[in-house]
Amino acid sequence: MKNITKRPFMILSDFMAIYQFMIDIYEKDWRNGVPAPFFEYALSSDWSDKTMSHRNMIWEADGDIVGFCFYESQLGKAFFSLRSGYEEIASEMIEHAAKALIDKDGNLKLIIFKGQDAVAEAAIDAGFEKTDEYVDMIFDFNKQLDYKLPKGFSFVEPHKYDMAKALICCWKGFDHEKEGPWDENLDCGYHLYYSPHATPQYDVAIQNEDGDYVCWAGMWWTPQNHLAYMEPLCTVPEYRKKGLAAAALSEMYRRMKPLGATHMTGGSNSFYSKIGYEPMITWTYWSK
């Protein structure tokens, strides 16, 4: 008989164990839940509220983690990581999310990946209905990614990145200038840079002739899963549609394949399919 217990997630002592758990259960299509860098990137970013992390819940069997129910950045969206063979706790996970992970207005969306059948069935039993879905893509390294860097641009040498330039690029690249100028806060960048499993040496920055960063691609190399987890990717608005992002990901491919990477994450945008990415990860959204 399985001896399964549950307890609240304690951010200061449990993160490393959760990271390893996500490494252990990883599948390319995320059928057991998100990859480990997904959670670490959120915990290390200033856009994520960590003050409610005690509401996340861990399930253990004889001391080994077998399930984790959590929010990524804010209450109101729940994710589920579940070790194969322990599907019987899916209903408890849904019940926990419905009680503990709702936002201040009582709203909750469940994010369930295709292949998480036990979690989806438990959601249906609890009165949730699927409301939306989309598909993220991955690049299979059995293929070649080789888009050239346009004239007038160059790659910044690894280990010599300028944090301020990188943050300005991301601020502009994600269209935050609509909210105002960058606040010149370098600490949020360094906080991310010094995450336990961060691999900034594999980030790719493209600069213009004036030395300004105009495209940025972050890399969270996860060798245990042969996963090149790319996050984030952005291009400054006036430099879009010049082939910079494709060139950045091509450079990333060249750096990561010799290390043993077999695939690289992307997104759902048609840009990815145009450069050779393939559909792989289906996100489904559920609400009451």
SETIRO-563230 format. One record per residue (C-alpha): residue number from 1; y, z, x. Coordinates in Angstrom, 1 decimal, padded with zeros to 4 digits, m for minus. Layout:
residues N
{n: NUM&py: Y&pz: Z&px: X} .
...
***
This chain:
residues 288
{n: 1&py: 000.0&pz: 000.0&px: 000.0} .
{n: 2&py: 003.5&pz: m000.9&px: 001.3} .
{n: 3&py: 005.7&pz: 002.1&px: 001.9} .
{n: 4&py: 009.1&pz: 000.6&px: 001.1} .
{n: 5&py: 012.3&pz: 002.6&px: 001.1} .
{n: 6&py: 016.0&pz: 001.7&px: 000.9} .
{n: 7&py: 019.2&pz: 003.1&px: 002.4} .
{n: 8&py: 022.8&pz: 002.2&px: 002.7} .
{n: 9&py: 023.9&pz: m000.1&px: 005.6} .
{n: 10&py: 025.7&pz: 001.9&px: 008.3} .
{n: 11&py: 027.9&pz: m000.5&px: 010.2} .
{n: 12&py: 028.2&pz: 001.4&px: 013.4} .
{n: 13&py: 024.4&pz: 001.9&px: 013.9} .
{n: 14&py: 022.7&pz: m000.8&px: 011.9} .
{n: 15&py: 024.4&pz: m004.0&px: 012.9} .
{n: 16&py: 022.1&pz: m004.8&px: 015.9} .
{n: 17&py: 019.0&pz: m004.2&px: 013.8} .
{n: 18&py: 020.3&pz: m006.4&px: 011.0} .
{n: 19&py: 021.1&pz: m009.2&px: 013.5} .
{n: 20&py: 017.6&pz: m009.1&px: 014.9} .
{n: 21&py: 016.1&pz: m009.0&px: 011.4} .
{n: 22&py: 018.1&pz: m012.2&px: 010.5} .
{n: 23&py: 016.8&pz: m013.8&px: 013.8} .
{n: 24&py: 013.2&pz: m012.9&px: 012.9} .
{n: 25&py: 013.3&pz: m014.4&px: 009.3} .
{n: 26&py: 015.4&pz: m017.4&px: 010.1} .
{n: 27&py: 014.4&pz: m020.8&px: 008.7} .
{n: 28&py: 016.4&pz: m024.0&px: 009.2} .
{n: 29&py: 017.1&pz: m024.4&px: 005.4} .
{n: 30&py: 018.0&pz: m020.7&px: 005.1} .
{n: 31&py: 015.2&pz: m020.1&px: 002.6} .
{n: 32&py: 015.0&pz: m016.4&px: 003.7} .
{n: 33&py: 018.7&pz: m015.9&px: 003.9} .
{n: 34&py: 021.7&pz: m016.7&px: 006.3} .
{n: 35&py: 021.3&pz: m017.0&px: 010.1} .
{n: 36&py: 022.4&pz: m014.0&px: 012.2} .
{n: 37&py: 025.7&pz: m015.5&px: 013.4} .
{n: 38&py: 026.9&pz: m015.9&px: 009.8} .
{n: 39&py: 027.0&pz: m012.1&px: 009.4} .
{n: 40&py: 028.3&pz: m011.3&px: 012.8} .
{n: 41&py: 031.1&pz: m013.9&px: 012.5} .
{n: 42&py: 032.2&pz: m012.2&px: 009.3} .
{n: 43&py: 032.1&pz: m008.7&px: 010.7} .
{n: 44&py: 034.1&pz: m009.8&px: 013.7} .
{n: 45&py: 036.9&pz: m011.7&px: 011.8} .
{n: 46&py: 040.1&pz: m010.2&px: 010.5} .
{n: 47&py: 039.7&pz: m011.9&px: 007.1} .
{n: 48&py: 036.7&pz: m009.8&px: 006.3} .
{n: 49&py: 037.0&pz: m006.3&px: 004.7} .
{n: 50&py: 034.7&pz: m004.0&px: 006.4} .
{n: 51&py: 035.7&pz: m000.9&px: 004.4} .
{n: 52&py: 033.1&pz: m001.5&px: 001.8} .
{n: 53&py: 030.2&pz: m002.2&px: 004.1} .
{n: 54&py: 028.5&pz: 001.0&px: 003.2} .
{n: 55&py: 027.8&pz: m000.6&px: m000.2} .
{n: 56&py: 025.4&pz: m003.1&px: 001.5} .
{n: 57&py: 021.7&pz: m002.0&px: 001.2} .
{n: 58&py: 018.8&pz: m002.1&px: 003.6} .
{n: 59&py: 015.1&pz: m002.1&px: 002.5} .
{n: 60&py: 012.5&pz: m001.0&px: 005.1} .
{n: 61&py: 008.7&pz: m000.9&px: 005.2} .
{n: 62&py: 007.4&pz: 001.6&px: 007.7} .
{n: 63&py: 010.6&pz: 001.5&px: 009.6} .
{n: 64&py: 010.9&pz: m002.3&px: 009.8} .
{n: 65&py: 013.7&pz: m004.0&px: 007.9} .
{n: 66&py: 012.4&pz: m006.3&px: 005.1} .
{n: 67&py: 015.4&pz: m006.8&px: 002.9} .
{n: 68&py: 019.2&pz: m006.8&px: 003.1} .
{n: 69&py: 021.7&pz: m007.2&px: 000.2} .
{n: 70&py: 025.3&pz: m007.6&px: 001.4} .
{n: 71&py: 028.7&pz: m009.1&px: 000.9} .
{n: 72&py: 030.2&pz: m011.4&px: 003.5} .
{n: 73&py: 034.0&pz: m010.9&px: 003.4} .
{n: 74&py: 035.0&pz: m009.2&px: 000.1} .
{n: 75&py: 033.2&pz: m007.5&px: m002.7} .
{n: 76&py: 032.3&pz: m009.9&px: m005.6} .
{n: 77&py: 029.8&pz: m012.2&px: m003.8} .
{n: 78&py: 026.3&pz: m011.0&px: m002.9} .
{n: 79&py: 023.9&pz: m012.5&px: m000.3} .
{n: 80&py: 020.2&pz: m011.7&px: 000.1} .
{n: 81&py: 018.1&pz: m011.7&px: 003.2} .
{n: 82&py: 014.4&pz: m011.2&px: 002.4} .
{n: 83&py: 011.4&pz: m011.2&px: 004.7} .
{n: 84&py: 008.5&pz: m013.3&px: 003.4} .
{n: 85&py: 005.7&pz: m011.1&px: 001.9} .
{n: 86&py: 008.1&pz: m008.6&px: 000.4} .
{n: 87&py: 009.2&pz: m010.6&px: m002.7} .
{n: 88&py: 008.5&pz: m007.6&px: m004.9} .
{n: 89&py: 011.9&pz: m006.0&px: m003.9} .
{n: 90&py: 013.9&pz: m009.0&px: m005.2} .
{n: 91&py: 014.6&pz: m007.4&px: m008.5} .
{n: 92&py: 015.8&pz: m004.2&px: m006.8} .
{n: 93&py: 018.1&pz: m006.3&px: m004.7} .
{n: 94&py: 019.6&pz: m008.0&px: m007.7} .
{n: 95&py: 020.0&pz: m004.7&px: m009.5} .
{n: 96&py: 021.8&pz: m003.2&px: m006.4} .
{n: 97&py: 024.2&pz: m006.2&px: m006.2} .
{n: 98&py: 025.0&pz: m005.9&px: m009.9} .
{n: 99&py: 025.9&pz: m002.2&px: m009.5} .
{n: 100&py: 027.5&pz: m002.0&px: m006.0} .
{n: 101&py: 028.8&pz: m005.4&px: m004.9} .
{n: 102&py: 031.1&pz: m006.2&px: m007.9} .
{n: 103&py: 034.8&pz: m006.7&px: m007.2} .
{n: 104&py: 037.5&pz: m004.4&px: m008.6} .
{n: 105&py: 037.7&pz: m006.5&px: m011.8} .
{n: 106&py: 033.9&pz: m006.3&px: m012.4} .
{n: 107&py: 033.1&pz: m009.8&px: m011.3} .
{n: 108&py: 030.1&pz: m010.9&px: m009.2} .
{n: 109&py: 028.6&pz: m014.1&px: m008.0} .
{n: 110&py: 025.2&pz: m014.2&px: m006.4} .
{n: 111&py: 024.7&pz: m016.7&px: m003.6} .
{n: 112&py: 021.0&pz: m017.8&px: m003.5} .
{n: 113&py: 019.7&pz: m020.5&px: m001.2} .
{n: 114&py: 017.1&pz: m023.1&px: m002.3} .
{n: 115&py: 013.8&pz: m021.6&px: m001.4} .
{n: 116&py: 014.7&pz: m018.1&px: m002.3} .
{n: 117&py: 012.5&pz: m018.4&px: m005.4} .
{n: 118&py: 011.8&pz: m014.7&px: m005.9} .
{n: 119&py: 015.5&pz: m013.8&px: m005.8} .
{n: 120&py: 016.3&pz: m016.6&px: m008.2} .
{n: 121&py: 013.6&pz: m015.5&px: m010.6} .
{n: 122&py: 014.9&pz: m011.9&px: m010.4} .
{n: 123&py: 018.4&pz: m013.1&px: m011.1} .
{n: 124&py: 017.3&pz: m015.0&px: m014.2} .
{n: 125&py: 015.4&pz: m011.9&px: m015.4} .
{n: 126&py: 018.6&pz: m009.9&px: m015.0} .
{n: 127&py: 020.6&pz: m012.3&px: m017.1} .
{n: 128&py: 022.3&pz: m014.4&px: m014.5} .
{n: 129&py: 022.6&pz: m018.2&px: m014.8} .
{n: 130&py: 023.1&pz: m020.8&px: m012.1} .
{n: 131&py: 026.7&pz: m022.1&px: m012.4} .
{n: 132&py: 027.1&pz: m024.3&px: m009.4} .
{n: 133&py: 025.5&pz: m025.6&px: m006.1} .
{n: 134&py: 026.4&pz: m027.6&px: m003.0} .
{n: 135&py: 024.5&pz: m028.8&px: 000.1} .
{n: 136&py: 025.5&pz: m028.1&px: 003.7} .
{n: 137&py: 024.3&pz: m030.4&px: 006.4} .
{n: 138&py: 022.8&pz: m030.0&px: 009.8} .
{n: 139&py: 022.6&pz: m032.3&px: 012.8} .
{n: 140&py: 019.1&pz: m032.8&px: 014.2} .
{n: 141&py: 019.1&pz: m033.0&px: 018.0} .
{n: 142&py: 016.3&pz: m035.5&px: 017.9} .
{n: 143&py: 019.1&pz: m037.9&px: 017.3} .
{n: 144&py: 022.1&pz: m038.6&px: 019.5} .
{n: 145&py: 025.7&pz: m037.6&px: 018.8} .
{n: 146&py: 028.0&pz: m039.6&px: 021.0} .
{n: 147&py: 031.5&pz: m040.2&px: 019.7} .
{n: 148&py: 034.1&pz: m040.8&px: 022.5} .
{n: 149&py: 037.3&pz: m038.9&px: 022.9} .
{n: 150&py: 040.3&pz: m041.0&px: 022.0} .
{n: 151&py: 042.8&pz: m042.0&px: 024.7} .
{n: 152&py: 045.6&pz: m039.5&px: 025.2} .
{n: 153&py: 043.4&pz: m036.4&px: 024.7} .
{n: 154&py: 041.2&pz: m034.3&px: 026.9} .
{n: 155&py: 038.7&pz: m031.5&px: 026.7} .
{n: 156&py: 039.9&pz: m028.1&px: 027.9} .
{n: 157&py: 037.7&pz: m026.8&px: 030.7} .
{n: 158&py: 035.3&pz: m024.0&px: 029.5} .
{n: 159&py: 036.3&pz: m020.5&px: 030.5} .
{n: 160&py: 039.9&pz: m021.5&px: 030.7} .
{n: 161&py: 040.9&pz: m021.4&px: 027.1} .
{n: 162&py: 044.3&pz: m020.1&px: 026.2} .
{n: 163&py: 043.9&pz: m017.7&px: 023.3} .
{n: 164&py: 047.4&pz: m018.3&px: 021.8} .
{n: 165&py: 046.9&pz: m022.0&px: 021.8} .
{n: 166&py: 043.5&pz: m021.6&px: 020.2} .
{n: 167&py: 044.8&pz: m019.4&px: 017.4} .
{n: 168&py: 047.8&pz: m021.7&px: 016.8} .
{n: 169&py: 045.4&pz: m024.6&px: 016.5} .
{n: 170&py: 043.3&pz: m022.7&px: 014.0} .
{n: 171&py: 046.3&pz: m021.5&px: 012.0} .
{n: 172&py: 047.6&pz: m025.1&px: 011.7} .
{n: 173&py: 044.1&pz: m026.6&px: 011.4} .
{n: 174&py: 043.2&pz: m024.5&px: 008.4} .
{n: 175&py: 046.6&pz: m025.4&px: 006.8} .
{n: 176&py: 047.9&pz: m021.8&px: 007.0} .
{n: 177&py: 051.4&pz: m023.1&px: 007.9} .
{n: 178&py: 051.9&pz: m023.4&px: 004.2} .
{n: 179&py: 051.9&pz: m019.6&px: 004.2} .
{n: 180&py: 054.3&pz: m019.4&px: 007.1} .
{n: 181&py: 054.2&pz: m019.4&px: 010.9} .
{n: 182&py: 051.4&pz: m017.8&px: 012.9} .
{n: 183&py: 052.1&pz: m014.1&px: 013.4} .
{n: 184&py: 051.3&pz: m014.2&px: 017.1} .
{n: 185&py: 048.5&pz: m011.6&px: 016.8} .
{n: 186&py: 046.2&pz: m012.2&px: 019.7} .
{n: 187&py: 044.0&pz: m009.2&px: 019.1} .
{n: 188&py: 042.2&pz: m010.8&px: 016.1} .
{n: 189&py: 041.1&pz: m013.6&px: 018.5} .
{n: 190&py: 040.0&pz: m011.3&px: 021.2} .
{n: 191&py: 038.1&pz: m009.1&px: 018.7} .
{n: 192&py: 036.1&pz: m012.2&px: 017.8} .
{n: 193&py: 035.8&pz: m013.3&px: 021.4} .
{n: 194&py: 034.2&pz: m010.0&px: 022.4} .
{n: 195&py: 031.6&pz: m009.9&px: 019.6} .
{n: 196&py: 028.2&pz: m008.8&px: 020.9} .
{n: 197&py: 026.6&pz: m012.2&px: 020.5} .
{n: 198&py: 029.7&pz: m014.4&px: 020.8} .
{n: 199&py: 029.3&pz: m017.4&px: 023.1} .
{n: 200&py: 032.9&pz: m018.7&px: 023.7} .
{n: 201&py: 031.8&pz: m020.4&px: 026.8} .
{n: 202&py: 030.4&pz: m023.1&px: 024.6} .
{n: 203&py: 033.5&pz: m023.5&px: 022.4} .
{n: 204&py: 035.2&pz: m026.9&px: 022.5} .
{n: 205&py: 038.9&pz: m027.4&px: 022.6} .
{n: 206&py: 040.7&pz: m030.7&px: 022.6} .
{n: 207&py: 044.3&pz: m030.9&px: 023.9} .
{n: 208&py: 047.0&pz: m033.6&px: 023.7} .
{n: 209&py: 049.1&pz: m034.8&px: 026.6} .
{n: 210&py: 051.5&pz: m031.9&px: 026.2} .
{n: 211&py: 048.6&pz: m029.4&px: 026.6} .
{n: 212&py: 048.7&pz: m028.3&px: 022.9} .
{n: 213&py: 045.3&pz: m027.6&px: 021.3} .
{n: 214&py: 044.9&pz: m030.0&px: 018.4} .
{n: 215&py: 041.1&pz: m029.6&px: 017.6} .
{n: 216&py: 038.9&pz: m026.6&px: 017.9} .
{n: 217&py: 035.2&pz: m026.1&px: 017.5} .
{n: 218&py: 033.5&pz: m022.7&px: 017.9} .
{n: 219&py: 029.9&pz: m022.2&px: 018.9} .
{n: 220&py: 027.6&pz: m019.2&px: 018.3} .
{n: 221&py: 024.5&pz: m020.2&px: 020.4} .
{n: 222&py: 021.4&pz: m018.5&px: 019.0} .
{n: 223&py: 018.6&pz: m019.4&px: 021.5} .
{n: 224&py: 015.9&pz: m017.4&px: 019.6} .
{n: 225&py: 016.2&pz: m019.9&px: 016.7} .
{n: 226&py: 017.2&pz: m022.9&px: 018.8} .
{n: 227&py: 020.3&pz: m022.9&px: 016.6} .
{n: 228&py: 023.7&pz: m024.2&px: 017.6} .
{n: 229&py: 025.7&pz: m022.4&px: 015.0} .
{n: 230&py: 029.1&pz: m024.2&px: 014.8} .
{n: 231&py: 031.9&pz: m022.1&px: 013.3} .
{n: 232&py: 034.8&pz: m022.8&px: 012.9} .
{n: 233&py: 035.9&pz: m026.5&px: 013.1} .
{n: 234&py: 039.4&pz: m027.6&px: 012.5} .
{n: 235&py: 042.0&pz: m030.2&px: 013.5} .
{n: 236&py: 045.8&pz: m029.9&px: 013.3} .
{n: 237&py: 047.0&pz: m032.0&px: 010.3} .
{n: 238&py: 049.0&pz: m034.6&px: 012.1} .
{n: 239&py: 046.0&pz: m035.3&px: 014.4} .
{n: 240&py: 043.4&pz: m035.8&px: 011.7} .
{n: 241&py: 041.5&pz: m039.1&px: 011.2} .
{n: 242&py: 041.7&pz: m039.9&px: 014.9} .
{n: 243&py: 038.0&pz: m039.1&px: 015.7} .
{n: 244&py: 038.8&pz: m035.8&px: 017.4} .
{n: 245&py: 036.3&pz: m033.7&px: 015.4} .
{n: 246&py: 033.5&pz: m036.2&px: 015.9} .
{n: 247&py: 034.3&pz: m036.1&px: 019.7} .
{n: 248&py: 034.3&pz: m032.3&px: 019.7} .
{n: 249&py: 030.9&pz: m032.1&px: 018.0} .
{n: 250&py: 029.6&pz: m034.8&px: 020.4} .
{n: 251&py: 030.7&pz: m032.7&px: 023.4} .
{n: 252&py: 029.1&pz: m029.6&px: 021.7} .
{n: 253&py: 025.9&pz: m031.6&px: 021.4} .
{n: 254&py: 026.0&pz: m032.5&px: 025.1} .
{n: 255&py: 026.4&pz: m028.9&px: 026.1} .
{n: 256&py: 023.9&pz: m027.4&px: 023.7} .
{n: 257&py: 020.9&pz: m029.8&px: 023.8} .
{n: 258&py: 020.1&pz: m029.0&px: 027.5} .
{n: 259&py: 019.9&pz: m025.3&px: 026.6} .
{n: 260&py: 017.2&pz: m025.9&px: 024.0} .
{n: 261&py: 019.1&pz: m026.3&px: 020.8} .
{n: 262&py: 017.3&pz: m028.4&px: 018.2} .
{n: 263&py: 019.9&pz: m028.5&px: 015.5} .
{n: 264&py: 023.6&pz: m027.7&px: 014.8} .
{n: 265&py: 025.2&pz: m026.5&px: 011.6} .
{n: 266&py: 028.0&pz: m028.3&px: 009.8} .
{n: 267&py: 029.3&pz: m028.3&px: 006.3} .
{n: 268&py: 029.2&pz: m030.2&px: 003.0} .
{n: 269&py: 032.1&pz: m032.5&px: 003.7} .
{n: 270&py: 031.4&pz: m036.3&px: 003.8} .
{n: 271&py: 032.7&pz: m036.3&px: 007.4} .
{n: 272&py: 029.4&pz: m034.8&px: 008.5} .
{n: 273&py: 027.2&pz: m037.4&px: 006.8} .
{n: 274&py: 029.3&pz: m040.1&px: 008.4} .
{n: 275&py: 028.5&pz: m039.0&px: 011.9} .
{n: 276&py: 024.8&pz: m038.4&px: 011.3} .
{n: 277&py: 024.4&pz: m035.0&px: 009.8} .
{n: 278&py: 021.6&pz: m034.7&px: 007.1} .
{n: 279&py: 021.5&pz: m032.5&px: 004.0} .
{n: 280&py: 019.5&pz: m029.3&px: 004.6} .
{n: 281&py: 020.9&pz: m026.0&px: 003.1} .
{n: 282&py: 021.4&pz: m025.8&px: m000.7} .
{n: 283&py: 023.7&pz: m023.0&px: m001.8} .
{n: 284&py: 023.4&pz: m022.0&px: m005.5} .
{n: 285&py: 025.9&pz: m019.8&px: m007.3} .
{n: 286&py: 024.9&pz: m017.4&px: m010.2} .
{n: 287&py: 026.9&pz: m015.4&px: m012.6} .
{n: 288&py: 026.5&pz: m013.6&px: m015.9} .
***
